[in-house]
Each structure stands twice: as C-alpha cells, then as structure tokens.
Amino acid sequence: MKYVIGVDLGTSAVKTLLVDRDGMVRAEATREYPLYHEKSGWSEQEPEDWVKGATESLQELVRQSGVNAEDIEGISFSGQMHGLVLLDEGNRPVRRAILWNDTRTTEQCREIERTLGDKLLKVTRNPALEGFTLPKILWVRRHEPQTFEAARRFLLPKDYLRYRLTGEIHMDLSDAAGTLLLDVAGRKWSKDVMEAFGLSDEFCPPLIEAGGEVGTLSADAASATGLSPNTRVFAGGADNACGAIGAGILSPGLTLCSIGTSGVILTYEDDADADYRGKVHFFNHGKPDAFYAMGVTLAAGYSLGWFRNTFASGESYDSLLAGVGEVPVGSGGLLFTPYLVGERTPHADSVIRASFIGMDGSHKREHFARAVMEGITFSLNESVDLFRAAGKSVDTIISIGGGAKNPVWLQMQADIFNAEVVALENEQGPGLGAAMLAAVGCGWFPSLGECAQAFVRRSRTYKPDPASVKRYEELFRIYQNVYTQTSLLNQALLAFRN
C-alpha cells in the first residue's frame, strides 16, 4: 500500500494525516504551540515552533503507523492564511510571525486605501483588512524600521515550514491571494501594488500552483522526521482552499461551512470576473484556474472555546453542550455576537467587541452555551445572506470543523441557513485537502474532482425545520441590529482596553 501525508499548520496546532490510496486516514498526530498576545489586538507566533511541532508530529505519525517510509510517496500542506514571516538574507526570521487574527494595522489599512484607490478592489479583489499581509508589512516598516531593513523577503506560515523541510522557497496562488499583493485574476504579483509601496520583485517569493511539485525532502528533514528523502513535496494551499478541496467544493453550486478558530462560508467560483464589490473575499482556489468567494467570522470556534475556558474550565465540550438541545430556539431571548477579536464579514471592524444581549435571571449556563452557538451561526449567516443577495443559490452546505461534530449544531445550521446541511463521514478538513493535493501530484488521480469522488464521503444530511426557520429569520434580523447599536459604545470603550 502507498500513502501520502497532509500537514495542516493551524493557529493553535499542527496536525498531520497519513492517507492511503482509498482515502482512508491510517494515522494522525498533533502538536500544539503557543500564541503570544503581548498587547490588545496583537497575535504572534514563533516560526521555529511550527517547525518543531511539525517535525515531532511527523515523527509520531511514522512511528505510530508502522509503515515503511519508502511507501509514503508524497506530502503537501495546508496553512493558516495571511501570517507575515519576514526573512533576512540567510532566510532566517527577523521577528515573530504576525498572524491573521492580529488587528494592530488599522492605520496601514487606511494608507492602502488612500494609496491604491479603485485599484485595490480591481486588482487584489479584496478590501484592505487588518488580517491581511500587506498591512502587516507596512506596520513593521513604520514601527520597526531596523527589523524591516534586515528583511529581504516574506513568506506565509506553511510556506516557511515547507522551506525548512525542502530548502526551496515558493508561495502558492491560493495563499498569495490573501496578501493584498496578488493580481488575483492575472495570477501574478501586482506591479502596481508593489511599486505603490516601494517593494522590490525579490521581496515576493516565486508563485506556484497549490498542486505544484517543489522537490523532495532535504536529507536533514528526512532524518529528523523519519521520512524518506525521496518523498515528493507539493506546495499545498491556504487552509480555506484546502478545506474546500477536502470537502469536495470543486464545482459550481457547492457551499462550505467551516467552523474552526475562525468560521468560513465559502462558495466555488469558476469565473474570475465575479464581482462582490469587496463585500466578501475573492481568492484563487487550490484547484487550477478556479476561485472561491468567502465570508469570515473571526471568532467562531474561538468564541465557544473562550466560553468554555472562562465559565467551564476543565470540562469537555460534550459536557459543556450537554443541555443545549433542550433549550428552545432563541435561547430564551438571549443573543450573543461573536466579536471577541473584532469582525470581518460583513463588518470589517477591528474595534467592535462581543455582547450578550437580553440576559435575565432565568437564564442558566445551557442558555448561554446555546446563545454562543446561535450567535456564531448568525454571524456565518451574514455571509450566506450576501451570497443570496448576489444571486447565488445556497441550497446545500457541506459543514466541517467543530460545528460538524455536534448534531444539535448541525440542525441549528440547517435552520438558520435555511438549507440542507451535510456532514462528512471522514471529515478531516484542510489536512485531507492537503493530502488530496499530494495524491493527485503523485499521479493517483488525474484531477482533484476524481480524487474527491474517492476520498470525500458524505454522512448525514440535516434538513431545515420550517417552524425553526421562521423563528430564526426573525431572530437574525434582531441580531443584525446589535452591531449597529453597540458600535459607538465599543468605540468609547477603546480607551479603556489594555
């Protein structure tokens, strides 16, 4: 039997999957690493922690599986998007990586808007938001000039990890699309954007398709991981692109709901001219010559994790959510907005913060837990609402991530989205998508579509309940008012944050 490996470099941990030719996961391993929040709105990681975690995870994967390393034919990657890794002349990081959920760059976003004007949406297809990479580059140049002076190029997180395993530097199109430096339709670095901000051609790495082969493992990486130096290495893609691949979102008419640390509603696009006027993201897919539109909730699973850690520390999620199925739709008049770290879609606002609205003495912990789940789903429904307003049909949604592990939450998604929600039998998210890129690269299948037919298996379908749909439609309109009603209050509170 032959195998491939998918490496998913997430925000809190790296996960590795060993997948056989039937699409079955034969082994998996995970290593966590720390996040650094030294100031309000800051989020950083040490690139060396990714390398150490991935190396240890791959070691465990090979050891645990007991397979012959020579039978592992290929490896590919999925990674957290937008994170800035600045490298010096020797390709060593000059500082910690600034991550996708870092919100310090509001001033730089306004600078980008002033400088580029209409070119911003025309070329990059996305608005200037704090999470993207170019604002981070400008922030370092403005606030850490000596550090920036030492930088010669930049990479994104999974591309740095892949460099450390191969010695080769590339960036795939699906990840590059989230930098605000890529001509998305033209599939190349934008000369207009780079010249506008004084960035040289050498500052941006060579571009490659997500399924492109970059070489084999270096001798040192092979020795450290227990893999063969003959293991073929493929570029991999952005976590959302790989999540879409792993869920089979590879043709028009399919929509993905992914609830991880952040939450995503993603729909396949094969037309580079699709125009959402910057209301949602528009990125290159991991499938060649394809794209996807995407709305983002910054603190989706993070909100539920925060709630558990703050009010039920040490409990499992199963224990925390045990009673939510008995709580009626609407959580007894309790609403939650998941703005713990700001919001992305449809409110590009780094200042807004979360709220519980409607608390009274009758509410118990299970009401709050359900309200958090409903609030996360309402926020995701804002993106569904935008897609439908643009004429997209959203009838079937493939749900992956934390929200796909709880039947109550899956039914809640069906009712709030007013669409059939499908759970997957072998839901492995972006890691499976990365493994599929390696499988196609190794020649197991002629295309990602044919690979998906073999690898992606649907499980249960949840149909919307008409009575719940009607109730949630009423609540959703109330939810949409909370942002407007609390925006000025949060602006006033900004001076009191650390």
N, C-alpha and C positions, 0 to 999 in steps of 0.2 A: 504494500500500500504506500502511496505517495501522499505528501502533506504540504500545506502552506501555512504560514503564520500571519495573522493580523495583529498589529500593535496599535492600540488606541491610547494615545497620550492625552489624558484628560486633565481637568483642572485640579482635581484632588488626588488622582492616582493614575498609574499606567496599568493597562490590562492587556495581556497577551493571550491569543487564542490559537490553538493548533487545530486545523480543519482538514478533514480528509476529502477525497475526490467525490464523495456523496454529499458533501456539505455538512457533515456531522462534526460537531466540536468534540474532539477527543481529549483535550486537556485545556485548562486555563489557569492563569496565575496573575496576581495583582500585587502591586507595591504602592503604598501611599507616600506622599511627600508634603512638606509644609507649604502653607501660603503665608505671606508676610503683608500685614496691613499696618504699616507704621504711622499712617495718618488717615484721617477720614477720607474715603474715596480712593485710597491707594490700594493696589493689589499687585504683588510681585512674587516671583519665584526664582530660585537658583537653577540655571540651566544644568548644572552638574547634578542636581538632584534627579532630573529626568533621566540622565544617562545612567546614574547608579541604579535608579529604580527599574529602568528597562532592562539593564544587564542582569540584575538579580531575578527579575520576573522571567526572562528568557531562560536563565539557568534552571530555575524551578520547573518551567514548562518542559524542558528537555528531560530533566531528571524524573519528573512525575510521570510523564508519558511513557518512558522507557523505549521510545522509538529510536531507530538508527538515525543519527544526524544527517547521513547522506540521503535519507529518504525525504528530508524536508527540502523541497525544491525551491521555494521562494518565500519572500517576506515583503510585506508592504505596511503602510502606516496610515492612521487617521490621527488628526491632532486638533487640539483647541485652536481656534482661529485668532487672528489679529495680534497676538502677543509679539512684542518687539524684542528681538535678540540682536544687539549690536556687537559686531566682531571687529577686532583690531587687525593689523597686518598679518599676524600669525593665526588668524581665525579663532582667537580666544575672546570670550565675552568680556566687555569692558564694564559691565554693571549687571545687576539683576535684570531679568526679563520683566517688562511691564505688560500685564495681562489684559485680556479682552474686557474684563469687568472692572477695570481701573477707570475712574471718572475725573481725573485731575485736569483734563485737557480742554475744558470748555473754551478758554481764551483762544487756543490754537484752532479749534473748530471754526470760530468766527473769523479768524485770519484766513483760513482756507476758503470760506465762503466769499469773503471780500476779494481775495486774490483771483479766484477762478470764475466767479460769477456763474453764468449759464453753462460754462464748460464742465462744471462739477458733475451735474446730472447727465449731461450729454456724453461725456467720456467715461466717467467711472460708474455711472448708473446708480449711484448711491449718495445720500446726503452725508455731510461731514458730522460724524458722531464720535463721542469720546472713546468708544471702544475700539475704533479702527486704528490702523498702524501709523499712517502719516501724521495724525495729530501727536502721537507719542514721540515720533522722530523730532518734530518741531519743538515739543516740550523739552526734550533733552538738550537740543541745540540752544534753546533760550535759557534754561535754568542750570545746566551742567555743561558749560562750553568746553571745559578741558576734557571731560569724558567724550563729548561728541567729536572733538578734534582727534582723538585717538581711534575713532571708529572709521573703518574702511568700507564696510558693507553691512547689510542686515539680513536676518533670516527670521522665519516664523518657527514656533516651537518644534513641531515634528520634523521640520527641515534641518534644524540644528541636531536633533537626535540622529537623524539619518546620516548627516555628515560625520558625526562621531563614529558611526558604525561602518562607514564606507570610505571616508576621506574625500567624498565628492560633494560639491555644492550645487544645489538646484532648488527651485521652488515651483510647485505645480500650479496650474492656472486656477483651480478651484480655491486654493488658499490665497493666491496672489490677488484674486478678485476682491478680497476683504481688506486690502491695504490702502485703498484710495489712490493708488499709483498705477493701476492697470487700466488700459483701454479694453473694457470687458468685451465689447462686440468685436474689436480688432484683434483680441487675444495677444496683446503685446504691451510692454511698458509704455506709458504715455509720455512722449517727449514734451508735450505741452505742460503736463503737471510737473515733471521733473525739472524742466527749465524754470518754471514759475517759482520753484522753491530752491533753486540752486543745487540740485542733487545730480551727481555725475552718473553716467551709464554704469560705471563699475560698482556703484553703491547698491544696485539691484542685481540679484543673482540671475543666472540663466533660467529661462522658463522651460517647463516640460509638462506634458500631459500627465494626469494622475496615474494612468496605467503605464507610463513610460519607464523603461528599464534604465537604471543608473549605474549598474555594475554588480559587483559581488561584495560580500563582507570582507573587511580587511582581516589580515592574519590576527591582529590584536583583538579585534571584536569577536572573531570566531573562537579564539582561545578563551576569552572572558565569558562568552555566553554558552559554550558547549556546542555551537552550531558548526557546520562545515564551512570552510572558506569558499566553497563552490556555491553557496546559497545565493540565488539570484535576488537582487534587491530592486523593488519597484517604488516609484516616487510616493504614491499614496495621495490622499486628498484631505481637504478640510473636514472636520468632524461632521458637519451637517451634510456635505456632499456624500461622505461615506455612509452616514446614517441612511440617506436616501437610497443608496445602492443596496445596502444591507436589508432594506425593507422592500426592495423591488420597485422603487419610484423611478422608473426608467422609460416611461411613455406618457403621452398627454392624458389628462383626466384623473391622474392619481395624486393624492394629497397625503402628506405625512404629518403626524403629531408626535413630537419627540419631547419628553419631559426628563431632562437631566438637571444639572445645576441651573442652567437656563432652560427655557422652553422654546420650541420652534414649531411653527406651522409652515410647511414647505410644499410648493406645488411645482410640478415639472413644466418646463417651457422648452420648446424647440425653435422658437423664434427670437432672434437677437433683438428684434425691434419692439418686442412687448414693452409697453411703457406704463409704469405705475406712478410716474412723476415723483419718484423718491419716497412714496408713502411706505413701501416695503423694500427690502433688499433685493437686488437682482445680481446674481453671481453665476459664474461658469460652473457647470456640473462636473462631476468626476467622469461622466460619460463624454467621449469626444463630441465636439460640435453641439453640445446641449447646454441648457441653462436651467436655473430654477429661481423662482421668486419666494421670498421668505419673510415672515414676520417673527419678531423675537420678544419674548418675555424674559427680562434679565434675571429675575429671581423666581424661578418656577420651583423645581425641586429644592432649591436653596431655601425657599420660604418654609416648606414643610420641615426641612432639616433644622432650620432656626427654631421653629415652634417646638419641635421635639427636644432639642438641646436645651432650650430655655425653660420649658414647662414640664418636661418628662424625661429628664436626663437619665440615661442608662436603660431606658425602655426600648424595646424593638418597635419597628414601625407597625408590625401586626398588632402589638398590644396597644399602641397609641390610637390606631384606627379601628379598634375592635367594635366600637359602638356607633360609628358614623352611619352605617346602613339603617339604623333605627331612627335617625334624625330626619325629619321631613325636609323636602326641597326648600331651600332658602334659609336653613339653619336657624329657624325661629326668628327671622328678621335680623340676623347678624350678617354683615358684609365685611369682607377683607379685601384690601387692594395690595397686591404683592410687590410693592415698590421699595423693598428694603434697600436696594442699591441704585435707585432711580428706575427709569423705564425706557424702553426702546421703541416698541410699536404699540399704538400709533403716536405715542407721546415721547419724542426724543428729548428727555428731560433728566438731567443728572442730579437735580436738586430735590425733586419730589420724593417723598418717603411714604412708607406703608401706613395703613389705617385699619382699625376695626371700627365699624360704624354700626350703631344700633344695639350696643351691649345693654343688657338688663340683668336683674338678679336671678332670673330663671335659667340663664344660660349656664351649662356645665361644660366640662372640658371637651366632650364629644361635639358640642355645638361649635366650639372654636375650631376644632380639628376639621370638621366638615366645611366650615366657612373658609378656612385656608385652602382646602381642595377646590371649592367652588370659585374662590377668587382667582386662583391660578388659572382655572379653566376659562373663566370670564375674560381674563387678560388675553389668553390664546384666541378666544373667540373674536376679539377685536380684529385679528388678522384674517380669520375666516370671513368676517363681515366685509373687510376691504376687498378680498378676492371676489366675493359675490357681487359687490358693488361695481367691480371692474368687468363683470360679465363672465367670470369663471364659474364653472359648475363644480360644486363641492358636495358630492353625494356619498362618497366612500373615503374614509380616512383610516390609514394604517397607523396604529398607535404603538410607539415603542418607548423604552425608558421606564422610569419609576412609575409613571402614570399607567403603564400597561401591566403592572404587577398586582393591581388591586381591582377585583371585579366591580366594586361599588364605584370606583373612579372611572372605569371604562364605561359603565352605564351612564354616569354623570356626563362624560364627554359626549356620548351619543345624544343625550337630551339637550345639552347646552349647544352643541354644534348643529343639532337637527340633521344628523347624517348617520349612516351606518358606520360603526367603528369596528375595525378588525384587529384582533390581537394575533401575534405570530407564535407559531409552535416553537420555533428556535430563535427567539428574539435575542440577538446579541448586538444590535445597534451598529455603531460605526466600526467596531472591531471586525464584524463579519463583512462589512463593506470593504474594509482594507484587505481582508483575506480573499475576497472575490476579485479584487484588482490583481492580486498575485496569481490567483488561479487562472484568470484569463491571460495574464502575461506569460505564464508558463505553458500556455497552449492547451489547457484542459478544455476550454470552450472557445468558440470563435468570437463571441461577443458577451458583454455583460448581461444582455437580455436573456440569452440562453443559459448563462450561469445562474441567473436569478430563478429560472424555471426549475432548476435542480436544487438550489440552495435555500430559497425562501419558501417557507411552508406556512400557510395561513392556519389559524386555530379557530377560535370562537368569534362570532360576529354579534355585536350588540346593536339592536335596533332602537331608534328613538321612541319613547313613550309619549303619545300625543298630549296627555294631561301635563306631564312634566315639562315638555317642550314649551307649552303655553305659559306655564308658571315661570320658567326660566327666561323666556323672552321678556316678560315684564320686569323681572329682577335685573336682567342685563342692562336695560335702559336706565334703571336706577344706578347700577354700578358705574355706568359711563359718566354719570354726573359727579361721582365722588372726586375724580381727578380735578375737574374744574373748581369744585367747592373747596378743595384743600390745597390747591396750588399756591395761592398767596400766603396761606398760613405757613407752608413749608419754606417759602422764600424768607418770611420773617424769622423763622426758627434757625435759618442757616448760620446766623452769627453765634448761636449757642452750641453748635457742634464742635467737637474736638478737631 
